[in-house]
């Protein structure tokens, strides 16, 4: 046996390798620019992943192991992913579209409650 973490990290490396192979194949078939894909897709994903993981890691390190820590870390993780995805991972157009969707949904929800 090997530690489970080694299997986890090996799986991540293999997935990234497969992703880059797929991107190169798509580039050869369609001419999609790889640099543009890296800048527009992969870079925001990495930024969101790094920023969103800071608070949950700090909370996990500062709190004693308990059910409360488990719940707090999960809630912080969800909140940080949502916030960092919205602020750092989306374009201006995507943020505008999400705001419009939320506004439409809340108006429908409140109009049904008033009837």
OpenMM code with the backbone's topology and positions (N, CA, C; nanometers):
from openmm import Vec3, app, unit

residues = "UNK UNK UNK UNK UNK UNK UNK UNK UNK UNK UNK UNK UNK UNK UNK UNK UNK UNK UNK UNK UNK UNK UNK UNK UNK UNK UNK UNK UNK UNK UNK UNK UNK UNK UNK UNK UNK UNK UNK UNK UNK UNK UNK UNK UNK UNK UNK UNK UNK UNK UNK UNK UNK UNK UNK UNK UNK UNK UNK UNK UNK UNK UNK UNK UNK UNK UNK UNK UNK UNK UNK UNK UNK UNK UNK UNK UNK UNK UNK UNK UNK UNK UNK UNK UNK UNK UNK UNK UNK UNK UNK UNK UNK UNK UNK UNK UNK UNK UNK UNK UNK UNK UNK UNK UNK UNK UNK UNK UNK UNK UNK UNK UNK UNK UNK".split()
positions = [
    Vec3(0.0628, -0.1151, 0.0000),
    Vec3(0.0000, 0.0000, 0.0000),
    Vec3(0.0719, 0.1316, 0.0000),
    Vec3(0.0081, 0.2173, -0.0719),
    Vec3(0.0530, 0.3565, -0.0764),
    Vec3(-0.0503, 0.4430, -0.0039),
    Vec3(-0.0082, 0.5583, 0.0427),
    Vec3(-0.1048, 0.6463, 0.1091),
    Vec3(-0.2131, 0.6924, 0.0116),
    Vec3(-0.3359, 0.7097, 0.0598),
    Vec3(-0.4452, 0.7530, -0.0274),
    Vec3(-0.4180, 0.8885, -0.0936),
    Vec3(-0.3445, 0.9764, -0.0245),
    Vec3(-0.3143, 1.1068, -0.0807),
    Vec3(-0.2339, 1.0948, -0.2097),
    Vec3(-0.1455, 0.9967, -0.2158),
    Vec3(-0.0646, 0.9761, -0.3368),
    Vec3(-0.1529, 0.9394, -0.4552),
    Vec3(-0.2518, 0.8555, -0.4326),
    Vec3(-0.3460, 0.8188, -0.5385),
    Vec3(-0.4246, 0.9417, -0.5828),
    Vec3(-0.4668, 1.0232, -0.4876),
    Vec3(-0.5412, 1.1452, -0.5168),
    Vec3(-0.4580, 1.2394, -0.6036),
    Vec3(-0.3352, 1.2668, -0.5632),
    Vec3(-0.2496, 1.3591, -0.6388),
    Vec3(-0.2117, 1.3015, -0.7751),
    Vec3(-0.1905, 1.1722, -0.7827),
    Vec3(-0.1617, 1.1084, -0.9113),
    Vec3(-0.2802, 1.1243, -1.0053),
    Vec3(-0.4002, 1.1065, -0.9529),
    Vec3(-0.5211, 1.1238, -1.0333),
    Vec3(-0.5324, 1.2665, -1.0856),
    Vec3(-0.5015, 1.3653, -1.0031),
    Vec3(-0.5064, 1.5049, -1.0464),
    Vec3(-0.4063, 1.5300, -1.1583),
    Vec3(-0.2854, 1.4803, -1.1443),
    Vec3(-0.1821, 1.4989, -1.2480),
    Vec3(-0.2252, 1.4332, -1.3786),
    Vec3(-0.2779, 1.3131, -1.3716),
    Vec3(-0.3230, 1.2434, -1.4928),
    Vec3(-0.4381, 1.3191, -1.5580),
    Vec3(-0.5308, 1.3707, -1.4782),
    Vec3(-0.6430, 1.4479, -1.5343),
    Vec3(-0.5951, 1.5740, -1.6036),
    Vec3(-0.4988, 1.6451, -1.5447),
    Vec3(-0.4452, 1.7646, -1.6091),
    Vec3(-0.3732, 1.7306, -1.7388),
    Vec3(-0.2978, 1.6224, -1.7377),
    Vec3(-0.2301, 1.5791, -1.8594),
    Vec3(-0.3326, 1.5483, -1.9678),
    Vec3(-0.4379, 1.4750, -1.9325),
    Vec3(-0.5431, 1.4417, -2.0292),
    Vec3(-0.6132, 1.5672, -2.0792),
    Vec3(-0.6345, 1.6652, -1.9915),
    Vec3(-0.6972, 1.7906, -2.0312),
    Vec3(-0.6130, 1.8630, -2.1357),
    Vec3(-0.4830, 1.8712, -2.1125),
    Vec3(-0.3962, 1.9389, -2.2088),
    Vec3(-0.3886, 1.8638, -2.3411),
    Vec3(-0.3910, 1.7319, -2.3366),
    Vec3(-0.3933, 1.6533, -2.4603),
    Vec3(-0.5216, 1.6835, -2.5379),
    Vec3(-0.6350, 1.6906, -2.4671),
    Vec3(-0.7618, 1.7226, -2.5332),
    Vec3(-0.7600, 1.8620, -2.5948),
    Vec3(-0.7044, 1.9582, -2.5224),
    Vec3(-0.6970, 2.0947, -2.5743),
    Vec3(-0.6101, 2.0994, -2.6997),
    Vec3(-0.5001, 2.0283, -2.7001),
    Vec3(-0.4139, 2.0251, -2.8186),
    Vec3(-0.4863, 1.9586, -2.9357),
    Vec3(-0.5598, 1.8520, -2.9082),
    Vec3(-0.6350, 1.7864, -3.0152),
    Vec3(-0.7431, 1.8784, -3.0711),
    Vec3(-0.8126, 1.9504, -2.9832),
    Vec3(-0.9148, 2.0453, -3.0289),
    Vec3(-0.8489, 2.1562, -3.1112),
    Vec3(-0.7327, 2.2015, -3.0676),
    Vec3(-0.6602, 2.3047, -3.1430),
    Vec3(-0.6264, 2.2546, -3.2837),
    Vec3(-0.5802, 2.1335, -3.2941),
    Vec3(-0.5448, 2.0777, -3.4259),
    Vec3(-0.6676, 2.0609, -3.5147),
    Vec3(-0.7808, 2.0254, -3.4553),
    Vec3(-0.9024, 2.0027, -3.5343),
    Vec3(-0.9750, 2.1317, -3.5699),
    Vec3(-0.9748, 2.2291, -3.4796),
    Vec3(-1.0562, 2.3486, -3.5013),
    Vec3(-0.9760, 2.4778, -3.5137),
    Vec3(-0.8512, 2.4733, -3.4742),
    Vec3(-0.7711, 2.5945, -3.4772),
    Vec3(-0.7930, 2.6844, -3.3569),
    Vec3(-0.8617, 2.6337, -3.2550),
    Vec3(-0.8851, 2.7119, -3.1330),
    Vec3(-0.7504, 2.7513, -3.0731),
    Vec3(-0.7331, 2.8804, -3.0393),
    Vec3(-0.6045, 2.9223, -2.9822),
    Vec3(-0.5860, 2.8699, -2.8390),
    Vec3(-0.4783, 2.7973, -2.8179),
    Vec3(-0.4518, 2.7380, -2.6865),
    Vec3(-0.4230, 2.8468, -2.5841),
    Vec3(-0.3467, 2.9484, -2.6219),
    Vec3(-0.3146, 3.0567, -2.5290),
    Vec3(-0.4394, 3.1298, -2.4821),
    Vec3(-0.5316, 3.1541, -2.5724),
    Vec3(-0.6574, 3.2191, -2.5351),
    Vec3(-0.7386, 3.1336, -2.4409),
    Vec3(-0.7387, 3.0035, -2.4650),
    Vec3(-0.8115, 2.9117, -2.3769),
    Vec3(-0.7490, 2.9120, -2.2371),
    Vec3(-0.6160, 2.9084, -2.2328),
    Vec3(-0.5493, 2.9107, -2.1026),
    Vec3(-0.5826, 3.0389, -2.0257),
    Vec3(-0.5800, 3.1522, -2.0964),
    Vec3(-0.6046, 3.2818, -2.0327),
    Vec3(-0.7517, 3.3000, -1.9945),
    Vec3(-0.8429, 3.2584, -2.0803),
    Vec3(-0.9849, 3.2844, -2.0583),
    Vec3(-1.0549, 3.1773, -1.9738),
    Vec3(-1.0010, 3.0563, -1.9705),
    Vec3(-1.0686, 2.9468, -1.8993),
    Vec3(-0.9867, 2.8983, -1.7802),
    Vec3(-0.8661, 2.8517, -1.8070),
    Vec3(-0.7891, 2.7860, -1.7017),
    Vec3(-0.7380, 2.8834, -1.5957),
    Vec3(-0.6927, 3.0006, -1.6343),
    Vec3(-0.6424, 3.0980, -1.5371),
    Vec3(-0.7506, 3.1397, -1.4370),
    Vec3(-0.8723, 3.1761, -1.4818),
    Vec3(-0.9761, 3.2082, -1.3827),
    Vec3(-1.0108, 3.0912, -1.2906),
    Vec3(-1.0065, 2.9704, -1.3440),
    Vec3(-1.0351, 2.8527, -1.2605),
    Vec3(-0.9315, 2.8397, -1.1498),
    Vec3(-0.8038, 2.8560, -1.1849),
    Vec3(-0.6985, 2.8473, -1.0836),
    Vec3(-0.7093, 2.9606, -0.9817),
    Vec3(-0.7379, 3.0812, -1.0277),
    Vec3(-0.7510, 3.1939, -0.9356),
    Vec3(-0.8653, 3.1701, -0.8371),
    Vec3(-0.9795, 3.1265, -0.8872),
    Vec3(-1.0940, 3.0985, -0.7997),
    Vec3(-1.0594, 2.9866, -0.7021),
    Vec3(-0.9929, 2.8828, -0.7485),
    Vec3(-0.9577, 2.7704, -0.6606),
    Vec3(-0.8650, 2.8150, -0.5482),
    Vec3(-0.7661, 2.8961, -0.5810),
    Vec3(-0.6702, 2.9399, -0.4793),
    Vec3(-0.7363, 3.0352, -0.3804),
    Vec3(-0.8061, 3.1361, -0.4312),
    Vec3(-0.8683, 3.2354, -0.3431),
    Vec3(-0.9760, 3.1717, -0.2557),
    Vec3(-1.0570, 3.0853, -0.3138),
    Vec3(-1.1679, 3.0276, -0.2377),
    Vec3(-1.1225, 2.9264, -0.1334),
    Vec3(-1.0014, 2.8755, -0.1444),
    Vec3(-0.9562, 2.7759, -0.0474),
    Vec3(-0.8871, 2.8365, 0.0744),
    Vec3(-0.8512, 2.9641, 0.0699),
    Vec3(-0.7759, 3.0242, 0.1801),
    Vec3(-0.8562, 3.0247, 0.3103),
    Vec3(-0.9765, 3.0791, 0.3086),
    Vec3(-1.0565, 3.0900, 0.4317),
    Vec3(-1.0891, 2.9520, 0.4912),
    Vec3(-1.1368, 2.8556, 0.4133),
    Vec3(-1.1635, 2.7242, 0.4735),
    Vec3(-1.0383, 2.6575, 0.5319),
    Vec3(-0.9232, 2.6758, 0.4672),
    Vec3(-0.7999, 2.6161, 0.5207),
    Vec3(-0.7621, 2.6821, 0.6528),
    Vec3(-0.7745, 2.8144, 0.6599),
    Vec3(-0.7431, 2.8851, 0.7845),
    Vec3(-0.8396, 2.8434, 0.8947),
    Vec3(-0.9682, 2.8350, 0.8632),
    Vec3(-1.0664, 2.7927, 0.9640),
    Vec3(-1.0368, 2.6517, 1.0132),
    Vec3(-1.0050, 2.5636, 0.9212),
    Vec3(-0.9764, 2.4252, 0.9582),
    Vec3(-0.8538, 2.4171, 1.0481),
    Vec3(-0.7535, 2.5006, 1.0223),
    Vec3(-0.6315, 2.4990, 1.1021),
    Vec3(-0.6519, 2.5617, 1.2397),
    Vec3(-0.7421, 2.6584, 1.2510),
    Vec3(-0.7610, 2.7320, 1.3765),
    Vec3(-0.8605, 2.6669, 1.4713),
    Vec3(-0.9459, 2.5818, 1.4203),
    Vec3(-1.0504, 2.5243, 1.5053),
    Vec3(-1.0158, 2.3805, 1.5425),
    Vec3(-1.0609, 2.3405, 1.6612),
    Vec3(-1.0437, 2.2021, 1.7034),
    Vec3(-1.1387, 2.1129, 1.6241),
    Vec3(-1.0966, 1.9885, 1.6039),
    Vec3(-1.1791, 1.8940, 1.5296),
    Vec3(-1.3107, 1.8713, 1.6026),
    Vec3(-1.4205, 1.8988, 1.5319),
    Vec3(-1.5534, 1.8780, 1.5884),
    Vec3(-1.6557, 1.8866, 1.4762),
    Vec3(-1.7788, 1.8593, 1.5104),
    Vec3(-1.8874, 1.8706, 1.4140),
    Vec3(-1.9076, 2.0167, 1.3756),
    Vec3(-1.8887, 2.1061, 1.4714),
    Vec3(-1.9032, 2.2490, 1.4450),
    Vec3(-1.8002, 2.2933, 1.3407),
    Vec3(-1.6749, 2.2505, 1.3582),
    Vec3(-1.5719, 2.2851, 1.2590),
    Vec3(-1.6097, 2.2310, 1.1225),
    Vec3(-1.6577, 2.1099, 1.1174),
    Vec3(-1.6989, 2.0482, 0.9914),
    Vec3(-1.8035, 2.1346, 0.9210),
    Vec3(-1.9062, 2.1759, 0.9945),
    Vec3(-2.0138, 2.2563, 0.9367),
    Vec3(-1.9626, 2.3946, 0.8965),
    Vec3(-1.8820, 2.4580, 0.9822),
    Vec3(-1.8291, 2.5912, 0.9533),
    Vec3(-1.7408, 2.5881, 0.8290),
    Vec3(-1.6558, 2.4881, 0.8181),
    Vec3(-1.5659, 2.4786, 0.7021),
    Vec3(-1.6450, 2.4533, 0.5741),
    Vec3(-1.7460, 2.3703, 0.5799),
    Vec3(-1.8290, 2.3447, 0.4620),
    Vec3(-1.9017, 2.4717, 0.4189),
    Vec3(-1.9631, 2.5409, 0.5143),
    Vec3(-2.0340, 2.6649, 0.4809),
    Vec3(-1.9386, 2.7720, 0.4285),
    Vec3(-1.8216, 2.7835, 0.4895),
    Vec3(-1.7219, 2.8801, 0.4417),
    Vec3(-1.6744, 2.8431, 0.3020),
    Vec3(-1.6580, 2.7156, 0.2755),
    Vec3(-1.6152, 2.6704, 0.1427),
    Vec3(-1.7182, 2.7082, 0.0369),
    Vec3(-1.8444, 2.6812, 0.0661),
    Vec3(-1.9509, 2.7130, -0.0290),
    Vec3(-1.9565, 2.8631, -0.0538),
    Vec3(-1.9542, 2.9406, 0.0541),
    Vec3(-1.9602, 3.0862, 0.0416),
    Vec3(-1.8405, 3.1422, -0.0354),
    Vec3(-1.7214, 3.0932, -0.0055),
    Vec3(-1.6014, 3.1435, -0.0727),
    Vec3(-1.5990, 3.1054, -0.2206),
    Vec3(-1.6445, 2.9862, -0.2540),
    Vec3(-1.6505, 2.9476, -0.3951),
    Vec3(-1.7503, 3.0355, -0.4696),
    Vec3(-1.8664, 3.0589, -0.4087),
    Vec3(-1.9660, 3.1446, -0.4729),
    Vec3(-1.9121, 3.2863, -0.4932),
    Vec3(-1.8566, 3.3454, -0.3880),
    Vec3(-1.8074, 3.4824, -0.3966),
    Vec3(-1.6889, 3.4966, -0.4910),
    Vec3(-1.5920, 3.4077, -0.4798),
    Vec3(-1.4738, 3.4202, -0.5662),
    Vec3(-1.5083, 3.3867, -0.7111),
    Vec3(-1.5996, 3.2951, -0.7329),
    Vec3(-1.6419, 3.2654, -0.8704),
    Vec3(-1.7109, 3.3864, -0.9320),
    Vec3(-1.7985, 3.4484, -0.8538),
    Vec3(-1.8716, 3.5648, -0.9049),
    Vec3(-1.7766, 3.6821, -0.9285),
    Vec3(-1.6910, 3.7116, -0.8328),
    Vec3(-1.6050, 3.8304, -0.8425),
    Vec3(-1.4843, 3.8105, -0.9335),
    Vec3(-1.4253, 3.6919, -0.9326),
    Vec3(-1.2997, 3.6704, -1.0042),
    Vec3(-1.3108, 3.5776, -1.1250),
    Vec3(-1.4095, 3.4909, -1.1254),
    Vec3(-1.4167, 3.3895, -1.2290),
    Vec3(-1.5091, 3.4221, -1.3445),
    Vec3(-1.5937, 3.5234, -1.3281),
    Vec3(-1.6903, 3.5567, -1.4325),
    Vec3(-1.6518, 3.6859, -1.5029),
    Vec3(-1.6910, 3.6949, -1.6279),
    Vec3(-1.6730, 3.8199, -1.7016),
    Vec3(-1.7842, 3.9161, -1.6608),
    Vec3(-1.7708, 4.0414, -1.7019),
    Vec3(-1.8728, 4.1420, -1.6708),
    Vec3(-2.0081, 4.1016, -1.7273),
    Vec3(-2.0089, 4.0497, -1.8480),
    Vec3(-2.1331, 4.0058, -1.9120),
    Vec3(-2.1964, 3.8903, -1.8356),
    Vec3(-2.1160, 3.7960, -1.7904),
    Vec3(-2.1686, 3.6819, -1.7153),
    Vec3(-2.2264, 3.7267, -1.5805),
    Vec3(-2.1572, 3.8199, -1.5138),
    Vec3(-2.2098, 3.8723, -1.3868),
    Vec3(-2.3429, 3.9438, -1.4090),
    Vec3(-2.3526, 4.0223, -1.5153),
    Vec3(-2.4767, 4.0931, -1.5461),
    Vec3(-2.5897, 3.9936, -1.5707),
    Vec3(-2.5610, 3.8877, -1.6455),
    Vec3(-2.6617, 3.7856, -1.6739),
    Vec3(-2.7087, 3.7187, -1.5445),
    Vec3(-2.6179, 3.6884, -1.4545),
    Vec3(-2.6544, 3.6241, -1.3278),
    Vec3(-2.7395, 3.7188, -1.2437),
    Vec3(-2.7016, 3.8467, -1.2382),
    Vec3(-2.7822, 3.9439, -1.1631),
    Vec3(-2.9238, 3.9518, -1.2191),
    Vec3(-2.9356, 3.9513, -1.3512),
    Vec3(-3.0688, 3.9557, -1.4133),
    Vec3(-3.1493, 3.8312, -1.3795),
    Vec3(-3.0858, 3.7150, -1.3825),
    Vec3(-3.1554, 3.5909, -1.3485),
    Vec3(-3.2035, 3.5927, -1.2039),
    Vec3(-3.1182, 3.6375, -1.1123),
    Vec3(-3.1552, 3.6421, -0.9706),
    Vec3(-3.2677, 3.7427, -0.9494),
    Vec3(-3.2585, 3.8580, -1.0139),
    Vec3(-3.3640, 3.9590, -1.0016),
    Vec3(-3.4970, 3.9057, -1.0523),
    Vec3(-3.4956, 3.8420, -1.1682),
    Vec3(-3.6181, 3.7851, -1.2243),
    Vec3(-3.6761, 3.6794, -1.1312),
    Vec3(-3.5920, 3.5928, -1.0786),
    Vec3(-3.6382, 3.4861, -0.9903),
    Vec3(-3.6978, 3.5436, -0.8618),
    Vec3(-3.6284, 3.6414, -0.8017),
    Vec3(-3.6803, 3.6973, -0.6762),
    Vec3(-3.8104, 3.7742, -0.6986),
    Vec3(-3.8230, 3.8433, -0.8116),
    Vec3(-3.9496, 3.9127, -0.8410),
    Vec3(-4.0632, 3.8131, -0.8550),
    Vec3(-4.0380, 3.7024, -0.9237),
    Vec3(-4.1423, 3.6001, -0.9387),
    Vec3(-4.1778, 3.5403, -0.8032),
    Vec3(-4.0769, 3.5147, -0.7225),
    Vec3(-4.0981, 3.4541, -0.5913),
    Vec3(-4.1801, 3.5457, -0.5021),
    Vec3(-4.1468, 3.6750, -0.4988),
    Vec3(-4.2190, 3.7681, -0.4142),
    Vec3(-4.3582, 3.8012, -0.4686),
    Vec3(-4.3741, 3.7996, -0.6000),
    Vec3(-4.5062, 3.8272, -0.6557),
    Vec3(-4.6013, 3.7115, -0.6268),
    Vec3(-4.5509, 3.5886, -0.6236),
    Vec3(-4.6363, 3.4739, -0.5899),
    Vec3(-4.6736, 3.4763, -0.4426),
    Vec3(-4.5823, 3.5228, -0.3567),
    Vec3(-4.6102, 3.5284, -0.2136),
    Vec3(-4.7119, 3.6368, -0.1796),
    Vec3(-4.7209, 3.7410, -0.2591),
    Vec3(-4.8138, 3.8496, -0.2316),
    Vec3(-4.9560, 3.8169, -0.2757),
    Vec3(-4.9721, 3.7196, -0.3621),
    Vec3(-5.1065, 3.6835, -0.4114),
    Vec3(-5.1827, 3.6046, -0.3091),
] * unit.nanometer
topology = app.Topology()
chain = topology.addChain("A")
for resn in residues:
    res = topology.addResidue(resn, chain)
    for name in ("N", "CA", "C"):
        topology.addAtom(name, app.Element.getBySymbol(name[0]), res)
